[in-house]
Amino acid sequence: MTTHSGQCFCGAVQFTVSGEPAAMGYCHCRSCRHWSAGPVNAFSLWQPDALKITQGADNIGSYNKTPGSTRKWCKTCGGHLFTDHPGMGLVDVYAAMLPSLEFSPGVHVHYQETVLRIHDDVTKMKDMPAEMGGSGITLPA
């Protein structure tokens, strides 16, 4: 089984994920852009039991802007770590946190909100795939 290691910006919080992600892609929603301070957020979604905190669990802060997600960060450096999505039954470990993960995006979500057009052959969803509670509507590349 493949295992990837990650850590916050200062290294106080360390973790691993094992197995394969359920999905990988880019989120263009305003909330993710605001949280990440970037024009797009690269995500990797995992089953919650694939994520193991190996150091600094007591140093993880959390915030719920909505009931649909709990964002987690390091209390020391403020480095972002992951987001729990209980409605989907998945945890988003930000792709940048896993340097050994071969990032292979399969979808762009919330592309109707994009501020950075990405010209690739990856499906662009208006919001989310239907199986994840969205409309399932795709947008032209």
N, CA, C and O atoms as a GROMACS GRO file, in nm:
protein
  564
    1MET      N    1   0.084  -0.117   0.000
    1MET     CA    2   0.000   0.000   0.000
    1MET      C    3   0.089   0.124   0.000
    1MET      O    4   0.184   0.133   0.078
    2THR      N    5   0.058   0.218  -0.085
    2THR     CA    6   0.134   0.342  -0.096
    2THR      C    7   0.102   0.434   0.021
    2THR      O    8  -0.014   0.449   0.059
    3THR      N    9   0.205   0.495   0.077
    3THR     CA   10   0.188   0.592   0.185
    3THR      C   11   0.261   0.720   0.147
    3THR      O   12   0.375   0.717   0.099
    4HIS      N   13   0.194   0.832   0.170
    4HIS     CA   14   0.251   0.964   0.144
    4HIS      C   15   0.257   1.039   0.276
    4HIS      O   16   0.163   1.033   0.356
    5SER      N   17   0.365   1.110   0.298
    5SER     CA   18   0.383   1.189   0.421
    5SER      C   19   0.368   1.337   0.389
    5SER      O   20   0.405   1.384   0.281
    6GLY      N   21   0.313   1.409   0.487
    6GLY     CA   22   0.299   1.553   0.474
    6GLY      C   23   0.319   1.620   0.608
    6GLY      O   24   0.320   1.554   0.712
    7GLN      N   25   0.334   1.750   0.605
    7GLN     CA   26   0.350   1.826   0.728
    7GLN      C   27   0.309   1.970   0.702
    7GLN      O   28   0.301   2.015   0.588
    8CYS      N   29   0.283   2.041   0.811
    8CYS     CA   30   0.252   2.183   0.800
    8CYS      C   31   0.378   2.260   0.762
    8CYS      O   32   0.485   2.200   0.743
    9PHE      N   33   0.366   2.389   0.751
    9PHE     CA   34   0.476   2.476   0.709
    9PHE      C   35   0.596   2.466   0.804
    9PHE      O   36   0.710   2.466   0.758
   10CYS      N   37   0.572   2.458   0.936
   10CYS     CA   38   0.683   2.455   1.033
   10CYS      C   39   0.722   2.313   1.074
   10CYS      O   40   0.826   2.294   1.137
   11GLY      N   41   0.641   2.214   1.039
   11GLY     CA   42   0.673   2.075   1.074
   11GLY      C   43   0.617   2.028   1.207
   11GLY      O   44   0.636   1.912   1.243
   12ALA      N   45   0.547   2.115   1.281
   12ALA     CA   46   0.491   2.076   1.411
   12ALA      C   47   0.382   1.969   1.396
   12ALA      O   48   0.368   1.882   1.482
   13VAL      N   49   0.306   1.975   1.285
   13VAL     CA   50   0.203   1.875   1.257
   13VAL      C   51   0.252   1.791   1.140
   13VAL      O   52   0.286   1.843   1.034
   14GLN      N   53   0.254   1.659   1.161
   14GLN     CA   54   0.294   1.568   1.055
   14GLN      C   55   0.188   1.461   1.041
   14GLN      O   56   0.119   1.426   1.138
   15PHE      N   57   0.174   1.408   0.920
   15PHE     CA   58   0.069   1.310   0.895
   15PHE      C   59   0.107   1.223   0.775
   15PHE      O   60   0.201   1.252   0.702
   16THR      N   61   0.031   1.116   0.758
   16THR     CA   62   0.044   1.030   0.641
   16THR      C   63  -0.096   1.002   0.585
   16THR      O   64  -0.196   1.012   0.657
   17VAL      N   65  -0.100   0.970   0.459
   17VAL     CA   66  -0.220   0.914   0.396
   17VAL      C   67  -0.176   0.786   0.328
   17VAL      O   68  -0.068   0.779   0.270
   18SER      N   69  -0.261   0.686   0.334
   18SER     CA   70  -0.227   0.556   0.275
   18SER      C   71  -0.333   0.513   0.176
   18SER      O   72  -0.451   0.544   0.190
   19GLY      N   73  -0.287   0.441   0.074
   19GLY     CA   74  -0.377   0.393  -0.030
   19GLY      C   75  -0.380   0.490  -0.145
   19GLY      O   76  -0.280   0.555  -0.177
   20GLU      N   77  -0.495   0.498  -0.208
   20GLU     CA   78  -0.514   0.585  -0.324
   20GLU      C   79  -0.623   0.686  -0.293
   20GLU      O   80  -0.720   0.653  -0.225
   21PRO      N   81  -0.610   0.808  -0.344
   21PRO     CA   82  -0.716   0.906  -0.322
   21PRO      C   83  -0.844   0.865  -0.396
   21PRO      O   84  -0.839   0.799  -0.499
   22ALA      N   85  -0.957   0.906  -0.341
   22ALA     CA   86  -1.086   0.881  -0.406
   22ALA      C   87  -1.102   0.968  -0.530
   22ALA      O   88  -1.167   0.929  -0.626
   23ALA      N   89  -1.042   1.087  -0.526
   23ALA     CA   90  -1.048   1.179  -0.640
   23ALA      C   91  -0.940   1.286  -0.622
   23ALA      O   92  -0.892   1.311  -0.512
   24MET      N   93  -0.904   1.347  -0.734
   24MET     CA   94  -0.811   1.460  -0.733
   24MET      C   95  -0.860   1.561  -0.835
   24MET      O   96  -0.915   1.525  -0.939
   25GLY      N   97  -0.839   1.688  -0.804
   25GLY     CA   98  -0.881   1.789  -0.899
   25GLY      C   99  -0.851   1.928  -0.847
   25GLY      O  100  -0.770   1.948  -0.757
   26TYR      N  101  -0.920   2.023  -0.908
   26TYR     CA  102  -0.904   2.164  -0.873
   26TYR      C  103  -1.038   2.222  -0.831
   26TYR      O  104  -1.140   2.194  -0.894
   27CYS      N  105  -1.038   2.302  -0.726
   27CYS     CA  106  -1.158   2.373  -0.685
   27CYS      C  107  -1.137   2.521  -0.712
   27CYS      O  108  -1.034   2.579  -0.677
   28HIS      N  109  -1.237   2.582  -0.775
   28HIS     CA  110  -1.230   2.723  -0.813
   28HIS      C  111  -1.327   2.809  -0.731
   28HIS      O  112  -1.343   2.927  -0.761
   29CYS      N  113  -1.391   2.753  -0.629
   29CYS     CA  114  -1.491   2.829  -0.555
   29CYS      C  115  -1.427   2.944  -0.477
   29CYS      O  116  -1.309   2.939  -0.440
   30ARG      N  117  -1.507   3.045  -0.453
   30ARG     CA  118  -1.458   3.165  -0.382
   30ARG      C  119  -1.406   3.128  -0.243
   30ARG      O  120  -1.306   3.182  -0.197
   31SER      N  121  -1.476   3.036  -0.177
   31SER     CA  122  -1.436   2.998  -0.041
   31SER      C  123  -1.296   2.935  -0.040
   31SER      O  124  -1.213   2.971   0.043
   32CYS      N  125  -1.270   2.842  -0.130
   32CYS     CA  126  -1.137   2.779  -0.136
   32CYS      C  127  -1.030   2.879  -0.178
   32CYS      O  128  -0.919   2.877  -0.126
   33ARG      N  129  -1.065   2.968  -0.273
   33ARG     CA  130  -0.969   3.069  -0.315
   33ARG      C  131  -0.934   3.160  -0.197
   33ARG      O  132  -0.817   3.192  -0.176
   34HIS      N  133  -1.033   3.200  -0.122
   34HIS     CA  134  -1.011   3.288  -0.008
   34HIS      C  135  -0.927   3.218   0.098
   34HIS      O  136  -0.832   3.275   0.152
   35TRP      N  137  -0.962   3.093   0.129
   35TRP     CA  138  -0.890   3.016   0.231
   35TRP      C  139  -0.745   2.993   0.190
   35TRP      O  140  -0.654   3.006   0.272
   36SER      N  141  -0.722   2.959   0.063
   36SER     CA  142  -0.586   2.925   0.019
   36SER      C  143  -0.504   3.047  -0.022
   36SER      O  144  -0.383   3.036  -0.041
   37ALA      N  145  -0.570   3.162  -0.035
   37ALA     CA  146  -0.503   3.285  -0.081
   37ALA      C  147  -0.442   3.265  -0.219
   37ALA      O  148  -0.338   3.321  -0.252
   38GLY      N  149  -0.510   3.185  -0.300
   38GLY     CA  150  -0.465   3.159  -0.436
   38GLY      C  151  -0.582   3.155  -0.532
   38GLY      O  152  -0.697   3.152  -0.487
   39PRO      N  153  -0.558   3.155  -0.661
   39PRO     CA  154  -0.666   3.157  -0.759
   39PRO      C  155  -0.736   3.023  -0.779
   39PRO      O  156  -0.842   3.017  -0.841
   40VAL      N  157  -0.678   2.916  -0.726
   40VAL     CA  158  -0.736   2.782  -0.740
   40VAL      C  159  -0.677   2.694  -0.632
   40VAL      O  160  -0.565   2.718  -0.586
   41ASN      N  161  -0.750   2.591  -0.590
   41ASN     CA  162  -0.701   2.499  -0.488
   41ASN      C  163  -0.694   2.357  -0.546
   41ASN      O  164  -0.794   2.305  -0.594
   42ALA      N  165  -0.577   2.296  -0.541
   42ALA     CA  166  -0.561   2.158  -0.586
   42ALA      C  167  -0.594   2.066  -0.470
   42ALA      O  168  -0.535   2.077  -0.362
   43PHE      N  169  -0.689   1.974  -0.492
   43PHE     CA  170  -0.732   1.885  -0.384
   43PHE      C  171  -0.704   1.739  -0.414
   43PHE      O  172  -0.694   1.697  -0.529
   44SER      N  173  -0.693   1.663  -0.307
   44SER     CA  174  -0.690   1.517  -0.316
   44SER      C  175  -0.784   1.468  -0.206
   44SER      O  176  -0.764   1.498  -0.088
   45LEU      N  177  -0.886   1.393  -0.244
   45LEU     CA  178  -0.987   1.345  -0.149
   45LEU      C  179  -0.956   1.202  -0.108
   45LEU      O  180  -0.926   1.117  -0.191
   46TRP      N  181  -0.964   1.177   0.023
   46TRP     CA  182  -0.929   1.047   0.081
   46TRP      C  183  -1.038   1.000   0.174
   46TRP      O  184  -1.115   1.079   0.228
   47GLN      N  185  -1.045   0.870   0.193
   47GLN     CA  186  -1.129   0.815   0.299
   47GLN      C  187  -1.070   0.862   0.431
   47GLN      O  188  -0.948   0.863   0.445
   48PRO      N  189  -1.152   0.900   0.528
   48PRO     CA  190  -1.097   0.952   0.654
   48PRO      C  191  -1.000   0.857   0.724
   48PRO      O  192  -0.904   0.903   0.786
   49ASP      N  193  -1.023   0.726   0.714
   49ASP     CA  194  -0.933   0.633   0.784
   49ASP      C  195  -0.798   0.618   0.714
   49ASP      O  196  -0.708   0.553   0.767
   50ALA      N  197  -0.780   0.679   0.595
   50ALA     CA  198  -0.651   0.677   0.526
   50ALA      C  199  -0.556   0.780   0.586
   50ALA      O  200  -0.434   0.770   0.568
   51LEU      N  201  -0.610   0.880   0.656
   51LEU     CA  202  -0.531   0.987   0.714
   51LEU      C  203  -0.493   0.954   0.858
   51LEU      O  204  -0.579   0.924   0.941
   52LYS      N  205  -0.364   0.960   0.887
   52LYS     CA  206  -0.313   0.936   1.022
   52LYS      C  207  -0.226   1.054   1.064
   52LYS      O  208  -0.131   1.089   0.994
   53ILE      N  209  -0.258   1.116   1.177
   53ILE     CA  210  -0.176   1.222   1.232
   53ILE      C  211  -0.064   1.154   1.308
   53ILE      O  212  -0.090   1.079   1.402
   54THR      N  213   0.060   1.179   1.270
   54THR     CA  214   0.175   1.112   1.332
   54THR      C  215   0.246   1.200   1.433
   54THR      O  216   0.326   1.151   1.513
   55GLN      N  217   0.219   1.329   1.430
   55GLN     CA  218   0.281   1.422   1.526
   55GLN      C  219   0.198   1.549   1.533
   55GLN      O  220   0.154   1.599   1.430
   56GLY      N  221   0.178   1.601   1.651
   56GLY     CA  222   0.117   1.732   1.669
   56GLY      C  223  -0.034   1.739   1.660
   56GLY      O  224  -0.088   1.844   1.628
   57ALA      N  225  -0.103   1.630   1.688
   57ALA     CA  226  -0.250   1.631   1.679
   57ALA      C  227  -0.311   1.740   1.766
   57ALA      O  228  -0.412   1.800   1.729
   58ASP      N  229  -0.250   1.766   1.882
   58ASP     CA  230  -0.302   1.870   1.972
   58ASP      C  231  -0.273   2.011   1.921
   58ASP      O  232  -0.320   2.108   1.980
   59ASN      N  233  -0.198   2.023   1.811
   59ASN     CA  234  -0.162   2.152   1.754
   59ASN      C  235  -0.246   2.185   1.631
   59ASN      O  236  -0.213   2.278   1.557
   60ILE      N  237  -0.353   2.109   1.609
   60ILE     CA  238  -0.439   2.131   1.493
   60ILE      C  239  -0.560   2.214   1.534
   60ILE      O  240  -0.635   2.176   1.624
   61GLY      N  241  -0.576   2.326   1.468
   61GLY     CA  242  -0.694   2.410   1.486
   61GLY      C  243  -0.797   2.377   1.380
   61GLY      O  244  -0.763   2.320   1.276
   62SER      N  245  -0.922   2.414   1.405
   62SER     CA  246  -1.026   2.388   1.306
   62SER      C  247  -1.127   2.502   1.303
   62SER      O  248  -1.142   2.576   1.399
   63TYR      N  249  -1.194   2.514   1.189
   63TYR     CA  250  -1.293   2.619   1.169
   63TYR      C  251  -1.401   2.569   1.075
   63TYR      O  252  -1.372   2.510   0.971
   64ASN      N  253  -1.526   2.592   1.112
   64ASN     CA  254  -1.640   2.557   1.029
   64ASN      C  255  -1.705   2.685   0.978
   64ASN      O  256  -1.776   2.752   1.053
   65LYS      N  257  -1.683   2.719   0.853
   65LYS     CA  258  -1.755   2.832   0.793
   65LYS      C  259  -1.897   2.789   0.760
   65LYS      O  260  -1.992   2.867   0.772
   66THR      N  261  -1.909   2.662   0.719
   66THR     CA  262  -2.039   2.603   0.688
   66THR      C  263  -2.042   2.464   0.750
   66THR      O  264  -1.937   2.409   0.785
   67PRO      N  265  -2.160   2.405   0.765
   67PRO     CA  266  -2.167   2.267   0.818
   67PRO      C  267  -2.105   2.164   0.724
   67PRO      O  268  -2.078   2.051   0.765
   68GLY      N  269  -2.081   2.203   0.598
   68GLY     CA  270  -2.030   2.108   0.500
   68GLY      C  271  -1.881   2.084   0.503
   68GLY      O  272  -1.832   1.993   0.436
   69SER      N  273  -1.808   2.164   0.582
   69SER     CA  274  -1.663   2.143   0.584
   69SER      C  275  -1.603   2.196   0.714
   69SER      O  276  -1.651   2.292   0.774
   70THR      N  277  -1.495   2.129   0.754
   70THR     CA  278  -1.417   2.172   0.870
   70THR      C  279  -1.273   2.186   0.823
   70THR      O  280  -1.206   2.086   0.793
   71ARG      N  281  -1.226   2.309   0.817
   71ARG     CA  282  -1.090   2.336   0.769
   71ARG      C  283  -0.993   2.324   0.886
   71ARG      O  284  -1.023   2.367   0.998
   72LYS      N  285  -0.877   2.265   0.860
   72LYS     CA  286  -0.779   2.238   0.965
   72LYS      C  287  -0.645   2.302   0.930
   72LYS      O  288  -0.606   2.308   0.814
   73TRP      N  289  -0.576   2.351   1.034
   73TRP     CA  290  -0.448   2.417   1.016
   73TRP      C  291  -0.362   2.397   1.139
   73TRP      O  292  -0.411   2.353   1.243
   74CYS      N  293  -0.233   2.429   1.128
   74CYS     CA  294  -0.140   2.422   1.240
   74CYS      C  295  -0.154   2.549   1.324
   74CYS      O  296  -0.151   2.660   1.271
   75LYS      N  297  -0.170   2.533   1.455
   75LYS     CA  298  -0.184   2.647   1.546
   75LYS      C  299  -0.054   2.726   1.561
   75LYS      O  300  -0.058   2.842   1.601
   76THR      N  301   0.060   2.665   1.531
   76THR     CA  302   0.188   2.734   1.544
   76THR      C  303   0.218   2.823   1.424
   76THR      O  304   0.242   2.942   1.440
   77CYS      N  305   0.217   2.765   1.305
   77CYS     CA  306   0.257   2.841   1.186
   77CYS      C  307   0.140   2.888   1.101
   77CYS      O  308   0.157   2.970   1.011
   78GLY      N  309   0.021   2.836   1.129
   78GLY     CA  310  -0.095   2.872   1.048
   78GLY      C  311  -0.104   2.797   0.917
   78GLY      O  312  -0.195   2.820   0.838
   79GLY      N  313  -0.010   2.705   0.895
   79GLY     CA  314  -0.009   2.629   0.770
   79GLY      C  315  -0.135   2.544   0.755
   79GLY      O  316  -0.175   2.474   0.848
   80HIS      N  317  -0.195   2.550   0.638
   80HIS     CA  318  -0.316   2.473   0.610
   80HIS      C  319  -0.281   2.326   0.593
   80HIS      O  320  -0.175   2.292   0.541
   81LEU      N  321  -0.370   2.239   0.639
   81LEU     CA  322  -0.344   2.096   0.637
   81LEU      C  323  -0.446   2.020   0.552
   81LEU      O  324  -0.409   1.957   0.452
   82PHE      N  325  -0.572   2.025   0.590
   82PHE     CA  326  -0.677   1.950   0.522
   82PHE      C  327  -0.813   2.003   0.560
   82PHE      O  328  -0.826   2.087   0.650
   83THR      N  329  -0.916   1.953   0.492
   83THR     CA  330  -1.054   1.989   0.520
   83THR      C  331  -1.137   1.863   0.528
   83THR      O  332  -1.136   1.781   0.436
   84ASP      N  333  -1.210   1.847   0.637
   84ASP     CA  334  -1.305   1.736   0.650
   84ASP      C  335  -1.433   1.775   0.578
   84ASP      O  336  -1.483   1.886   0.594
   85HIS      N  337  -1.487   1.682   0.499
   85HIS     CA  338  -1.614   1.701   0.430
   85HIS      C  339  -1.709   1.589   0.475
   85HIS      O  340  -1.723   1.488   0.405
   86PRO      N  341  -1.773   1.604   0.591
   86PRO     CA  342  -1.854   1.494   0.645
   86PRO      C  343  -1.969   1.451   0.554
   86PRO      O  344  -2.003   1.333   0.551
   87GLY      N  345  -2.029   1.544   0.481
   87GLY     CA  346  -2.139   1.508   0.391
   87GLY      C  347  -2.095   1.415   0.280
   87GLY      O  348  -2.173   1.333   0.233
   88MET      N  349  -1.971   1.429   0.237
   88MET     CA  350  -1.916   1.342   0.132
   88MET      C  351  -1.849   1.220   0.192
   88MET      O  352  -1.821   1.123   0.122
   89GLY      N  353  -1.823   1.224   0.324
   89GLY     CA  354  -1.752   1.114   0.386
   89GLY      C  355  -1.606   1.108   0.344
   89GLY      O  356  -1.546   1.001   0.338
   90LEU      N  357  -1.547   1.225   0.313
   90LEU     CA  358  -1.410   1.231   0.265
   90LEU      C  359  -1.336   1.344   0.333
   90LEU      O  360  -1.396   1.435   0.390
   91VAL      N  361  -1.203   1.338   0.326
   91VAL     CA  362  -1.118   1.446   0.375
   91VAL      C  363  -1.031   1.492   0.258
   91VAL      O  364  -0.973   1.411   0.186
   92ASP      N  365  -1.024   1.624   0.241
   92ASP     CA  366  -0.941   1.684   0.138
   92ASP      C  367  -0.805   1.715   0.198
   92ASP      O  368  -0.792   1.804   0.282
   93VAL      N  369  -0.704   1.641   0.155
   93VAL     CA  370  -0.567   1.672   0.192
   93VAL      C  371  -0.513   1.753   0.075
   93VAL      O  372  -0.498   1.701  -0.036
   94TYR      N  373  -0.484   1.880   0.099
   94TYR     CA  374  -0.441   1.968  -0.009
   94TYR      C  375  -0.323   1.905  -0.081
   94TYR      O  376  -0.226   1.864  -0.018
   95ALA      N  377  -0.332   1.897  -0.212
   95ALA     CA  378  -0.232   1.827  -0.292
   95ALA      C  379  -0.090   1.877  -0.264
   95ALA      O  380   0.004   1.798  -0.267
   96ALA      N  381  -0.075   2.005  -0.239
   96ALA     CA  382   0.058   2.061  -0.212
   96ALA      C  383   0.119   2.007  -0.082
   96ALA      O  384   0.239   2.018  -0.062
   97MET      N  385   0.037   1.951   0.004
   97MET     CA  386   0.086   1.897   0.131
   97MET      C  387   0.148   1.759   0.115
   97MET      O  388   0.209   1.707   0.208
   98LEU      N  389   0.132   1.699  -0.002
   98LEU     CA  390   0.180   1.562  -0.026
   98LEU      C  391   0.281   1.562  -0.141
   98LEU      O  392   0.246   1.531  -0.254
   99PRO      N  393   0.407   1.598  -0.112
   99PRO     CA  394   0.505   1.612  -0.219
   99PRO      C  395   0.531   1.485  -0.300
   99PRO      O  396   0.573   1.494  -0.415
  100SER      N  397   0.508   1.367  -0.244
  100SER     CA  398   0.533   1.244  -0.319
  100SER      C  399   0.412   1.196  -0.398
  100SER      O  400   0.422   1.100  -0.474
  101LEU      N  401   0.297   1.263  -0.382
  101LEU     CA  402   0.177   1.224  -0.455
  101LEU      C  403   0.188   1.268  -0.601
  101LEU      O  404   0.215   1.384  -0.629
  102GLU      N  405   0.169   1.175  -0.692
  102GLU     CA  406   0.165   1.210  -0.834
  102GLU      C  407   0.026   1.267  -0.860
  102GLU      O  408  -0.070   1.192  -0.880
  103PHE      N  409   0.017   1.398  -0.861
  103PHE     CA  410  -0.112   1.466  -0.875
  103PHE      C  411  -0.164   1.449  -1.016
  103PHE      O  412  -0.100   1.490  -1.113
  104SER      N  413  -0.281   1.388  -1.027
  104SER     CA  414  -0.344   1.362  -1.156
  104SER      C  415  -0.489   1.408  -1.148
  104SER      O  416  -0.578   1.329  -1.118
  105PRO      N  417  -0.513   1.537  -1.177
  105PRO     CA  418  -0.647   1.592  -1.160
  105PRO      C  419  -0.747   1.530  -1.256
  105PRO      O  420  -0.718   1.510  -1.374
  106GLY      N  421  -0.865   1.498  -1.204
  106GLY     CA  422  -0.970   1.439  -1.286
  106GLY      C  423  -1.086   1.532  -1.312
  106GLY      O  424  -1.172   1.503  -1.395
  107VAL      N  425  -1.091   1.647  -1.241
  107VAL     CA  426  -1.205   1.736  -1.254
  107VAL      C  427  -1.170   1.875  -1.201
  107VAL      O  428  -1.088   1.891  -1.110
  108HIS      N  429  -1.235   1.974  -1.259
  108HIS     CA  430  -1.236   2.111  -1.205
  108HIS      C  431  -1.376   2.129  -1.147
  108HIS      O  432  -1.474   2.108  -1.219
  109VAL      N  433  -1.388   2.166  -1.020
  109VAL     CA  434  -1.520   2.191  -0.961
  109VAL      C  435  -1.540   2.340  -0.936
  109VAL      O  436  -1.444   2.415  -0.918
  110HIS      N  437  -1.666   2.381  -0.937
  110HIS     CA  438  -1.705   2.522  -0.918
  110HIS      C  439  -1.637   2.612  -1.021
  110HIS      O  440  -1.596   2.724  -0.990
  111TYR      N  441  -1.627   2.560  -1.143
  111TYR     CA  442  -1.556   2.636  -1.247
  111TYR      C  443  -1.630   2.764  -1.288
  111TYR      O  444  -1.568   2.854  -1.344
  112GLN      N  445  -1.761   2.772  -1.260
  112GLN     CA  446  -1.834   2.894  -1.293
  112GLN      C  447  -1.783   3.012  -1.211
  112GLN      O  448  -1.811   3.127  -1.245
  113GLU      N  449  -1.709   2.986  -1.102
  113GLU     CA  450  -1.655   3.092  -1.017
  113GLU      C  451  -1.508   3.122  -1.045
  113GLU      O  452  -1.448   3.203  -0.976
  114THR      N  453  -1.451   3.059  -1.145
  114THR     CA  454  -1.307   3.070  -1.166
  114THR      C  455  -1.262   3.214  -1.193
  114THR      O  456  -1.334   3.294  -1.254
  115VAL      N  457  -1.143   3.245  -1.147
  115VAL     CA  458  -1.076   3.371  -1.180
  115VAL      C  459  -0.948   3.342  -1.260
  115VAL      O  460  -0.877   3.434  -1.300
  116LEU      N  461  -0.921   3.214  -1.281
  116LEU     CA  462  -0.803   3.172  -1.356
  116LEU      C  463  -0.844   3.059  -1.451
  116LEU      O  464  -0.858   2.944  -1.408
  117ARG      N  465  -0.864   3.091  -1.576
  117ARG     CA  466  -0.900   2.989  -1.675
  117ARG      C  467  -0.781   2.895  -1.693
  117ARG      O  468  -0.668   2.939  -1.712
  118ILE      N  469  -0.809   2.766  -1.686
  118ILE     CA  470  -0.705   2.666  -1.706
  118ILE      C  471  -0.738   2.591  -1.835
  118ILE      O  472  -0.846   2.533  -1.848
  119HIS      N  473  -0.646   2.594  -1.927
  119HIS     CA  474  -0.667   2.534  -2.058
  119HIS      C  475  -0.606   2.393  -2.058
  119HIS      O  476  -0.489   2.374  -2.091
  120ASP      N  477  -0.689   2.297  -2.022
  120ASP     CA  478  -0.649   2.157  -2.022
  120ASP      C  479  -0.767   2.074  -2.068
  120ASP      O  480  -0.873   2.128  -2.099
  121ASP      N  481  -0.749   1.944  -2.074
  121ASP     CA  482  -0.856   1.855  -2.119
  121ASP      C  483  -0.936   1.796  -2.004
  121ASP      O  484  -1.011   1.701  -2.023
  122VAL      N  485  -0.921   1.851  -1.884
  122VAL     CA  486  -0.989   1.801  -1.766
  122VAL      C  487  -1.131   1.859  -1.762
  122VAL      O  488  -1.150   1.978  -1.788
  123THR      N  489  -1.230   1.775  -1.728
  123THR     CA  490  -1.370   1.816  -1.721
  123THR      C  491  -1.387   1.932  -1.625
  123THR      O  492  -1.333   1.934  -1.515
  124LYS      N  493  -1.465   2.031  -1.671
  124LYS     CA  494  -1.493   2.149  -1.590
  124LYS      C  495  -1.640   2.147  -1.550
  124LYS      O  496  -1.729   2.154  -1.636
  125MET      N  497  -1.665   2.137  -1.420
  125MET     CA  498  -1.802   2.129  -1.368
  125MET      C  499  -1.850   2.268  -1.325
  125MET      O  500  -1.775   2.346  -1.268
  126LYS      N  501  -1.977   2.298  -1.354
  126LYS     CA  502  -2.035   2.424  -1.308
  126LYS      C  503  -2.021   2.435  -1.158
  126LYS      O  504  -1.978   2.538  -1.106
  127ASP      N  505  -2.058   2.327  -1.087
  127ASP     CA  506  -2.043   2.323  -0.941
  127ASP      C  507  -1.975   2.191  -0.905
  127ASP      O  508  -1.852   2.182  -0.909
  128MET      N  509  -2.052   2.090  -0.870
  128MET     CA  510  -1.995   1.961  -0.830
  128MET      C  511  -2.059   1.850  -0.912
  128MET      O  512  -2.168   1.868  -0.967
  129PRO      N  513  -1.993   1.735  -0.921
  129PRO     CA  514  -2.056   1.620  -0.985
  129PRO      C  515  -2.185   1.582  -0.910
  129PRO      O  516  -2.195   1.603  -0.789
  130ALA      N  517  -2.281   1.528  -0.981
  130ALA     CA  518  -2.410   1.491  -0.921
  130ALA      C  519  -2.393   1.395  -0.804
  130ALA      O  520  -2.463   1.406  -0.704
  131GLU      N  521  -2.300   1.300  -0.817
  131GLU     CA  522  -2.280   1.202  -0.709
  131GLU      C  523  -2.221   1.264  -0.582
  131GLU      O  524  -2.218   1.200  -0.477
  132MET      N  525  -2.176   1.389  -0.592
  132MET     CA  526  -2.124   1.461  -0.476
  132MET      C  527  -2.220   1.572  -0.433
  132MET      O  528  -2.182   1.660  -0.356
  133GLY      N  529  -2.343   1.567  -0.483
  133GLY     CA  530  -2.444   1.663  -0.442
  133GLY      C  531  -2.458   1.786  -0.530
  133GLY      O  532  -2.536   1.876  -0.499
  134GLY      N  533  -2.384   1.791  -0.641
  134GLY     CA  534  -2.393   1.906  -0.730
  134GLY      C  535  -2.491   1.884  -0.842
  134GLY      O  536  -2.565   1.785  -0.844
  135SER      N  537  -2.492   1.977  -0.936
  135SER     CA  538  -2.584   1.970  -1.050
  135SER      C  539  -2.536   1.870  -1.156
  135SER      O  540  -2.616   1.818  -1.233
  136GLY      N  541  -2.406   1.844  -1.159
  136GLY     CA  542  -2.350   1.756  -1.260
  136GLY      C  543  -2.333   1.823  -1.396
  136GLY      O  544  -2.297   1.757  -1.493
  137ILE      N  545  -2.360   1.954  -1.403
  137ILE     CA  546  -2.349   2.026  -1.530
  137ILE      C  547  -2.202   2.056  -1.560
  137ILE      O  548  -2.128   2.108  -1.477
  138THR      N  549  -2.163   2.020  -1.684
  138THR     CA  550  -2.026   2.052  -1.727
  138THR      C  551  -2.028   2.180  -1.809
  138THR      O  552  -2.129   2.216  -1.869
  139LEU      N  553  -1.915   2.248  -1.809
  139LEU     CA  554  -1.900   2.373  -1.882
  139LEU      C  555  -1.801   2.352  -1.996
  139LEU      O  556  -1.718   2.262  -1.991
  140PRO      N  557  -1.811   2.435  -2.099
  140PRO     CA  558  -1.713   2.423  -2.208
  140PRO      C  559  -1.572   2.456  -2.159
  140PRO      O  560  -1.553   2.539  -2.070
  141ALA      N  561  -1.477   2.391  -2.219
  141ALA     CA  562  -1.337   2.414  -2.184
  141ALA      C  563  -1.302   2.553  -2.226
  141ALA      O  564  -1.188   2.596  -2.207
   0.00000   0.00000   0.00000
